[in-house]
Amino acid sequence: MTQMKDSTIDPRWLSEQMRANPPRRLENGNLFTGPVRLAFPNLFKPREARPNTPDDSSAGKFGASLLFPPGTDFRLFHDEWMRSAREAFPKNFVNGQAVGLHSPFHDQAEKVAGVKPLQGYTPGAIYFNVSSNFKPQIVDPNMNPIVDETRVYPGVWAFVSLNIYKYSNKKTGIGFGLQSVMIIADDTRLGGAGSDPRKDFGGVTIMATSNVADKFNSAPVMGQQSTPVMPSGGFIGQPGGLPVQALPSADDLM
């Protein structure tokens, strides 16, 4: 079954979504991604320019990185990219191969091999970035607009509708444009390269005479039990969430 790093999503649920909602072309001509995990989403406000980055082509745009699960059928995206690139830049094709064009497709391993590995990126799976000059429409599985920005965070699962465009500035190539987003499931919020404290400190022994809790102003009163806060709702197909059958057709995304 399909599983991604730093994810608590049920692999059976994800496999079913991939089977029932594979990538495809929609009737309006847009491309449907199937289930993807969002990283670095800027869907409510455009991305700010990054300091000391002379060629920040994403500045002033809305966008996100789309993390595809392992096993996603990428033929649609590859074929559409090749077709569009051949039409837009015929001189950049030699013996059927694209030459001198920037490819949008990246192995997620690129983001975990560096000095600052990122959470959620799964080696062997593909990711690519999408952007738009306009704010995309964001809806839930019942087609209700999402206006609460906390609902869209790094690590959330979504269906995304895309188009294709050409660009030629510092780089030349074909990109995927962000059209609309449907948020479909909650998952672990992704951050930086921090480790799991349960793994770091799982074997630590705290002596009863240490009185560690007394060192913190927020320590609970002796004998008083704190009440955990349980999140409301859930993700689709799980207790508290919408059933899988409630998902509308992908053609309803637009």
C-alpha positions as CSV (number, residue, x, y, z in Angstrom):
1,M,0.0,0.0,0.0
2,T,1.1,3.6,-0.6
3,Q,2.7,5.4,2.2
4,M,4.6,8.8,2.3
5,K,7.1,10.0,4.8
6,D,5.9,11.9,7.9
7,S,2.3,11.0,7.2
8,T,-0.3,9.5,9.4
9,I,-2.8,9.1,6.6
10,D,-4.3,5.6,6.3
11,P,-2.4,3.9,3.4
12,R,-5.6,2.0,2.4
13,W,-7.5,5.3,2.1
14,L,-4.7,6.8,0.0
15,S,-4.5,3.8,-2.3
16,E,-8.3,3.9,-2.8
17,Q,-8.2,7.6,-3.7
18,M,-5.4,7.0,-6.2
19,R,-7.4,4.2,-7.8
20,A,-10.7,6.1,-7.9
21,N,-9.2,9.5,-8.8
22,P,-6.2,9.0,-11.1
23,P,-4.7,11.9,-13.1
24,R,-6.7,12.8,-16.1
25,R,-7.8,15.5,-18.5
26,L,-11.0,17.3,-17.5
27,E,-13.7,18.3,-20.0
28,N,-12.7,21.9,-19.7
29,G,-9.2,21.0,-20.8
30,N,-7.5,21.3,-17.4
31,L,-5.5,18.5,-15.9
32,F,-6.6,16.8,-12.7
33,T,-3.8,15.6,-10.3
34,G,-5.5,13.0,-8.2
35,P,-4.5,13.1,-4.5
36,V,-1.4,15.2,-3.7
37,R,0.1,16.6,-0.6
38,L,0.7,20.4,-0.5
39,A,4.0,21.8,0.5
40,F,4.8,25.5,0.9
41,P,1.2,26.5,-0.1
42,N,0.6,30.2,-0.8
43,L,-3.0,30.0,-1.8
44,F,-4.5,33.0,0.1
45,K,-1.7,35.5,-0.3
46,P,1.0,35.7,-3.1
47,R,4.4,34.5,-2.2
48,E,6.8,37.2,-1.0
49,A,10.1,37.8,-2.7
50,R,12.9,35.9,-1.0
51,P,15.9,38.0,0.0
52,N,19.2,37.6,-1.9
53,T,17.4,35.7,-4.7
54,P,17.8,37.7,-7.9
55,D,15.7,35.3,-10.0
56,D,12.7,34.6,-7.7
57,S,10.2,34.0,-10.5
58,S,7.6,32.8,-7.9
59,A,7.5,36.2,-6.1
60,G,4.1,37.9,-6.3
61,K,2.4,34.6,-7.3
62,F,0.1,32.1,-5.7
63,G,1.3,28.6,-5.7
64,A,2.4,25.4,-4.0
65,S,4.6,22.4,-4.4
66,L,2.6,19.2,-5.2
67,L,4.0,16.0,-3.6
68,F,2.7,13.0,-5.5
69,P,2.4,9.7,-3.7
70,P,4.7,6.9,-4.9
71,G,3.1,4.9,-7.7
72,T,1.2,7.9,-9.3
73,D,0.8,7.4,-13.1
74,F,2.8,10.3,-14.5
75,R,2.2,9.6,-18.2
76,L,-0.4,12.3,-18.5
77,F,1.8,15.1,-17.1
78,H,4.9,13.9,-19.1
79,D,3.0,13.6,-22.4
80,E,1.3,17.0,-22.0
81,W,4.6,18.6,-21.1
82,M,6.3,17.1,-24.1
83,R,3.5,18.0,-26.5
84,S,3.3,21.6,-25.3
85,A,7.1,22.0,-25.3
86,R,7.4,20.6,-28.8
87,E,4.7,23.1,-30.0
88,A,6.2,26.1,-28.2
89,F,9.9,25.4,-28.7
90,P,10.3,23.1,-31.8
91,K,14.0,24.1,-32.2
92,N,14.8,22.7,-28.8
93,F,14.0,19.2,-29.8
94,V,16.8,17.0,-31.2
95,N,16.1,13.4,-32.2
96,G,12.9,13.6,-30.2
97,Q,14.6,14.8,-27.0
98,A,14.1,18.2,-25.4
99,V,17.3,20.2,-25.2
100,G,17.8,23.4,-23.2
101,L,14.4,23.3,-21.6
102,H,13.8,23.5,-17.9
103,S,12.0,20.4,-16.6
104,P,9.4,20.9,-13.9
105,F,9.6,17.2,-12.7
106,H,11.7,16.5,-9.6
107,D,12.4,13.5,-7.5
108,Q,11.4,14.2,-3.9
109,A,14.7,12.8,-2.9
110,E,16.2,16.2,-3.8
111,K,14.7,17.8,-0.8
112,V,15.9,15.2,1.8
113,A,19.5,14.8,0.6
114,G,20.8,18.2,1.5
115,V,22.0,19.8,4.7
116,K,18.5,20.8,5.7
117,P,16.2,17.9,4.7
118,L,12.5,18.7,4.4
119,Q,9.7,16.7,6.0
120,G,7.2,14.9,3.9
121,Y,9.3,14.4,0.8
122,T,9.4,10.8,-0.2
123,P,12.4,9.6,-2.2
124,G,11.4,7.9,-5.5
125,A,8.2,9.9,-5.7
126,I,7.8,13.0,-7.9
127,Y,7.0,16.6,-7.0
128,F,6.6,19.8,-9.1
129,N,5.7,23.4,-8.4
130,V,2.6,25.1,-9.6
131,S,1.8,28.9,-9.6
132,S,-0.7,31.4,-10.7
133,N,-1.0,35.2,-11.0
134,F,-4.5,35.0,-9.6
135,K,-5.8,33.6,-6.3
136,P,-7.2,30.1,-6.9
137,Q,-10.6,29.0,-5.8
138,I,-10.3,26.6,-2.8
139,V,-13.2,24.3,-1.8
140,D,-14.0,21.4,0.4
141,P,-15.4,18.1,-0.8
142,N,-18.9,19.5,-0.7
143,M,-17.9,22.4,-3.0
144,N,-18.1,24.9,-0.1
145,P,-15.5,27.7,-0.4
146,I,-12.7,27.6,2.1
147,V,-11.9,31.0,3.6
148,D,-10.2,29.8,6.8
149,E,-6.5,30.0,6.0
150,T,-5.7,27.5,8.8
151,R,-7.4,24.7,6.7
152,V,-4.7,25.0,4.1
153,Y,-1.3,24.2,5.6
154,P,1.9,22.3,4.6
155,G,1.0,18.6,4.6
156,V,-2.7,18.8,3.9
157,W,-4.1,16.5,1.1
158,A,-5.8,18.0,-1.9
159,F,-7.0,17.5,-5.5
160,V,-5.7,20.2,-7.8
161,S,-6.7,21.4,-11.2
162,L,-3.9,22.6,-13.5
163,N,-3.3,24.2,-16.9
164,I,-0.1,24.4,-19.0
165,Y,1.8,27.6,-20.0
166,K,5.1,28.4,-21.6
167,Y,7.7,30.8,-20.2
168,S,11.0,32.3,-21.4
169,N,12.9,34.5,-19.0
170,K,16.0,33.4,-17.0
171,K,14.8,29.9,-17.9
172,T,12.8,28.5,-20.8
173,G,10.3,25.8,-20.5
174,I,6.7,24.7,-19.9
175,G,5.1,25.1,-16.5
176,F,1.9,24.0,-14.8
177,G,-0.5,26.7,-13.8
178,L,-2.6,26.5,-10.7
179,Q,-6.3,26.7,-11.3
180,S,-8.3,25.4,-8.3
181,V,-7.9,23.3,-5.2
182,M,-10.1,20.9,-3.3
183,I,-8.9,20.1,0.3
184,I,-9.7,16.5,1.0
185,A,-7.9,15.3,4.1
186,D,-5.9,16.4,7.1
187,D,-2.4,15.0,7.8
188,T,0.7,15.8,9.8
189,R,1.7,19.4,9.5
190,L,5.1,19.6,7.7
191,G,7.8,21.8,9.1
192,G,11.6,21.9,8.7
193,A,14.2,19.3,9.5
194,G,13.4,18.9,13.2
195,S,13.4,15.4,14.5
196,D,10.8,13.5,16.4
197,P,11.2,14.1,20.2
198,R,9.6,10.7,21.0
199,K,12.5,9.1,19.2
200,D,15.1,11.4,20.6
201,F,14.1,11.2,24.2
202,G,12.2,7.9,24.4
203,G,14.9,6.2,26.5
204,V,15.6,9.1,28.8
205,T,15.1,8.3,32.5
206,I,13.9,11.1,34.8
207,M,14.6,10.5,38.5
208,A,11.7,11.1,40.8
209,T,13.8,13.5,42.9
210,S,14.5,15.7,39.8
211,N,11.3,17.7,40.2
212,V,11.6,18.6,36.5
213,A,8.0,19.8,36.3
214,D,8.7,22.3,39.1
215,K,11.1,24.1,36.9
216,F,8.3,25.2,34.5
217,N,5.7,27.8,35.3
218,S,3.2,25.8,33.2
219,A,3.6,22.7,35.2
220,P,0.3,21.1,36.3
221,V,-0.7,21.2,39.9
222,M,0.3,18.0,41.7
223,G,-2.5,15.5,41.4
224,Q,-4.3,17.4,38.7
225,Q,-4.7,15.7,35.4
226,S,-4.7,17.7,32.2
227,T,-7.4,17.1,29.7
228,P,-6.2,16.4,26.2
229,V,-7.7,18.5,23.4
230,M,-9.1,16.2,20.7
231,P,-9.3,17.7,17.2
232,S,-12.8,17.9,15.8
233,G,-13.8,16.3,12.5
234,G,-11.3,14.1,10.6
235,F,-10.4,13.3,7.1
236,I,-12.5,11.8,4.5
237,G,-13.3,8.1,5.0
238,Q,-12.3,8.2,8.7
239,P,-14.4,8.6,11.8
240,G,-15.5,12.2,12.2
241,G,-14.8,12.9,8.5
242,L,-16.8,12.6,5.3
243,P,-17.2,9.2,3.8
244,V,-15.2,8.4,0.7
245,Q,-18.5,8.1,-1.3
246,A,-19.1,11.8,-0.6
247,L,-16.4,12.9,-2.9
248,P,-17.8,14.6,-6.0
249,S,-16.6,14.0,-9.5
250,A,-13.3,15.7,-10.4
251,D,-15.1,17.4,-13.2
252,D,-16.9,19.5,-10.6
253,L,-13.6,21.1,-9.5
254,M,-14.0,24.0,-11.9
